[in-house]
């Protein structure tokens, strides 16, 4: 399937404007100003939601519904509340997936690694992705078949390409050990000295942005929620990289189980998959 004809350049810029508006109105005014009762745990003590997440998602949902009344809207917080269903991504001609604040753990603690992620899918295929940084007020977008681009309010547009380092000793990686079982954590951590650096962002938005800018060579995750990865995977693929689960299956926003490796090339992905085979 391909993008619906109505989701053109004008529509993409309209979506960016909706996200920027929500950031100005709901996210930035609350940053480093949240009280304890405005931060709550969801599925686990470190799985947080804030008043800013909920208010930003509600504002974006309302604006998106007005602009695209036929689209299915999949918001992370709506799914958590039982008001939306990720299964609808597979059958919707147009689904718009919202992560109102990616990196909520960072945001709630006053750390600056957080962002907004939007993905547009067509019958389960990602056709547009947006990685927005509210503090910098800039964005990375990708439209399938049109490359990955950095943009800013002053009209800046720059095509992005991933890095080309291929020796593991020169590679910089990103993962979060806490997403894996304890025995896997120990084996995974033992590989860290093989690489130049392995970091943890606690924020998929900035993981993907940093890779698209050419500063990270691979990322590894075991959490495949579509609001975290649908947009970012498209960005990296359009910038020249490769993403698949460790069993070799192509990533899709309809797949929510498995361990995914994203790398700057198919060759690097294969090299890293061999080292990480114990996780498959």
C-alpha positions in Angstrom: 0.0 0.0 0.0 1.1 3.6 -0.5 0.3 6.9 1.1 -3.2 8.3 0.6 -3.1 11.1 -2.0 -4.5 13.7 0.5 -1.4 13.4 2.8 0.8 15.7 0.7 3.4 18.3 1.6 0.7 20.8 2.7 -0.8 18.1 5.0 2.6 17.2 6.4 3.3 20.9 7.3 -0.1 21.1 8.9 0.7 18.2 11.1 4.0 19.8 12.1 2.1 23.0 13.0 -0.3 20.9 15.2 2.6 19.3 17.0 4.3 22.7 17.5 1.1 24.2 18.9 0.6 21.4 21.4 4.3 21.7 22.5 3.9 25.5 23.1 0.6 25.2 24.8 0.9 22.0 26.9 4.4 20.6 27.1 6.8 23.5 27.5 4.8 25.5 30.1 4.8 22.4 32.4 8.5 21.5 31.9 10.3 21.6 35.2 7.1 22.9 36.8 5.3 19.6 37.5 4.1 18.9 41.0 4.1 15.4 42.4 0.4 14.9 41.8 0.9 15.7 38.1 3.2 12.7 37.6 1.7 9.2 37.9 2.9 5.6 37.2 1.2 3.4 34.7 2.3 -0.2 34.2 5.4 0.0 36.4 7.0 2.6 38.8 9.3 3.9 36.0 6.5 3.9 33.3 5.2 7.4 33.9 2.5 9.7 32.6 2.1 13.3 33.4 -0.6 15.9 33.0 1.5 17.3 30.1 1.3 13.9 28.2 -2.4 13.8 28.6 -3.1 17.4 27.8 -0.8 17.4 24.7 -2.3 14.2 23.3 -5.8 15.6 23.8 -4.9 18.8 22.0 -3.2 17.0 19.1 -6.0 14.5 18.8 -8.7 17.2 18.6 -6.7 19.1 15.9 -5.9 16.0 13.9 -9.5 14.8 14.0 -10.6 18.1 12.6 -8.0 18.1 9.9 -8.4 14.4 8.9 -11.9 13.3 10.0 -11.6 9.9 8.4 -8.3 9.0 10.0 -8.0 6.6 12.9 -6.1 8.2 15.7 -3.9 6.0 17.9 -2.6 7.9 21.0 -0.3 6.3 23.5 -2.3 7.6 26.4 -5.7 6.7 24.8 -4.5 3.2 24.3 -3.3 3.0 28.0 -6.8 4.2 29.0 -8.6 1.7 26.8 -10.0 4.3 24.5 -8.0 3.3 21.4 -6.7 0.0 20.0 -3.4 -0.6 18.3 -5.0 -3.4 16.3 -6.7 -0.8 14.2 -3.4 0.2 12.6 -3.4 -2.9 10.4 -6.8 -2.2 8.8 -7.0 1.7 8.7 -6.5 3.4 5.4 -5.0 6.3 7.4 -3.9 5.9 11.0 -2.1 8.7 12.8 -0.1 7.5 15.8 0.8 9.9 18.6 3.4 9.8 21.3 2.7 13.1 23.0 5.9 13.1 25.1 8.4 10.4 24.3 10.9 10.2 27.1 8.4 11.0 29.8 10.7 9.6 32.5 13.3 12.3 31.5 10.6 15.0 31.1 9.2 14.4 34.6 12.7 14.7 36.1 13.5 17.9 34.3 15.9 16.3 31.8 16.0 17.7 28.3 15.9 14.4 26.3 12.3 14.2 25.3 10.3 14.7 22.1 7.1 14.2 20.2 6.7 11.4 17.8 4.0 11.2 15.1 3.6 8.4 12.5 1.1 8.1 9.7 0.4 4.6 8.4 -1.6 3.2 5.5 -3.0 -0.3 6.1 -0.2 -1.0 8.5 2.7 0.5 6.5 4.4 3.6 7.8 4.2 6.4 5.1 5.3 9.4 7.2 7.2 10.0 10.4 7.9 13.1 12.5 10.5 13.3 15.3 10.0 16.7 17.0 12.2 18.4 19.6 10.1 20.9 21.6 13.0 22.6 23.3 14.9 23.2 20.0 11.6 23.7 18.0 13.0 21.7 15.1 12.1 18.4 13.5 13.1 15.4 11.4 10.6 14.0 8.9 10.5 11.2 6.5 8.1 10.3 3.8 8.4 6.9 2.2 10.5 7.1 -0.9 11.5 10.8 -0.4 14.3 10.6 2.1 14.8 11.9 5.7 15.0 15.6 6.3 15.9 18.0 9.1 13.7 21.1 9.3 13.3 24.2 11.4 10.9 27.3 11.5 13.4 29.5 9.6 12.9 27.4 6.5 16.0 25.2 7.0 15.8 21.9 5.1 18.7 19.5 5.1 18.7 15.9 3.8 20.1 13.4 6.3 22.2 10.3 5.8 23.3 7.9 8.4 27.0 7.3 9.3 29.1 4.8 7.4 31.4 3.4 10.1 31.7 -0.4 9.8 34.4 -1.4 12.3 32.7 -2.3 15.7 35.5 -0.6 17.6 34.5 2.7 16.0 30.7 2.2 16.4 28.6 4.1 18.9 25.4 2.3 20.0 22.3 2.9 22.1 20.3 0.5 24.2 18.6 0.3 27.6 19.7 -2.7 29.7 16.6 -2.6 31.9 14.5 -3.7 28.9 16.2 -7.1 29.0 16.2 -10.0 31.5 19.0 -10.0 34.1 21.0 -12.8 32.5 20.7 -11.1 29.1 21.8 -7.8 30.6 25.0 -9.3 31.8 25.8 -10.8 28.4 24.9 -7.7 26.6 26.9 -5.4 29.0 29.9 -7.7 28.4 29.9 -6.6 24.7 30.1 -2.9 25.5 34.0 -2.8 25.4 33.8 -4.1 21.8 32.4 -0.7 20.8 33.6 2.9 21.0 30.6 3.8 23.2 27.2 2.5 24.2 24.7 5.0 25.5 21.1 5.0 26.9 18.9 8.0 26.0 15.6 6.8 27.7 14.0 8.4 24.7 13.4 6.8 21.3 12.8 10.2 19.7 16.3 11.3 20.4 17.8 7.9 19.7 16.5 8.0 16.2 17.3 11.7 15.7 20.9 11.2 16.8 21.3 8.2 14.5 19.8 10.2 11.6 22.3 13.0 12.3 25.1 10.5 11.9 26.2 10.2 15.5 24.9 6.7 16.5 25.6 3.6 14.5 23.1 1.2 16.0 20.3 0.9 18.5 18.8 -2.2 20.2 15.4 -2.5 21.9 13.0 -5.2 23.1 10.0 -2.9 23.4 8.2 -2.5 20.1 5.2 -0.1 20.7 4.3 1.6 17.4 4.4 5.1 18.9 8.0 4.6 19.9 9.3 3.2 16.6 7.1 3.5 13.5 8.3 7.1 12.7 11.9 6.5 13.7 12.4 3.3 11.7 11.1 5.1 8.6 13.5 8.0 9.2 16.5 5.7 9.5 15.4 3.6 6.4 15.0 6.7 4.4 18.4 8.0 5.6 20.1 4.7 4.3 19.8 2.4 7.4 18.2 -0.9 8.0 15.9 -2.2 10.7 14.6 -5.6 11.5 13.9 -7.9 14.5 16.8 -10.1 15.5 15.1 -13.1 13.9 15.4 -11.3 10.5 11.8 -10.1 10.2 11.2 -6.6 8.7 9.8 -4.2 11.3 6.2 -3.0 10.9 4.1 -0.9 13.3 1.7 -3.9 13.5 4.4 -6.0 15.2 4.7 -5.4 18.9 6.8 -8.4 20.1 10.5 -9.1 19.5 13.9 -7.6 19.8 14.7 -5.0 17.2 18.1 -3.9 15.9 18.4 -0.8 13.9 21.8 -0.1 12.1 23.2 2.3 9.6 23.4 -0.4 6.8 22.2 -3.9 6.1 25.9 -5.0 6.3 26.3 -3.5 9.7 23.0 -5.0 10.8 24.1 -8.5 9.8 27.5 -8.1 11.6 25.7 -6.9 14.8 23.0 -9.6 14.6 25.7 -12.2 14.7 27.1 -10.8 18.0 23.6 -10.4 19.5 22.3 -13.8 18.4 21.9 -14.9 22.0 19.0 -12.4 22.3 17.0 -13.8 19.3 
